[in-house]
Amino acid sequence: MSAARFERAVARAAARGGVLLAVEHHREIAWHSATFSGARHQLIASAANDASLDAWLATLDRTDLGLPGQMLADLHVAVREPYGERVMLRLEGVTVTCDLTAPECGTASVRGGAGRRMPPPTPA
């Protein structure tokens, strides 16, 4: 998956929650296990420190990014630091590449769309 696609998906999810998220940096690391492959993501971003950010972050564990061919296994805030009237965030996530013909895949995330939680993969 392209890093830009993941960034845009997170920014769109934030916008749906009323948050203008400014992505500063994104690092994507490919991983593979015996049964899965995908990527680990670290996204550094900033946003206004207000109630809409708090509300959006409270729903982050149920966010569906709508990434075709990918399942979102995890997305959480690893670091949150106030910076004046803004907040600097480090979001960390895991995506799993999947077969689009599988019923649990498509545009639904494992957590949001299919209602199941998949543990983050162990790096090989």
PyMOL commands that set and color helices and strands:
alter all, ss='L'
color gray80, all
select helices_A, chain A and resi 3-16+51-58+60-62
alter helices_A, ss='H'
color red, helices_A
select strands_A, chain A and resi 22-32+37-48+70-83+86-97
alter strands_A, ss='S'
color yellow, strands_A
deselect
rebuild
show_as cartoon
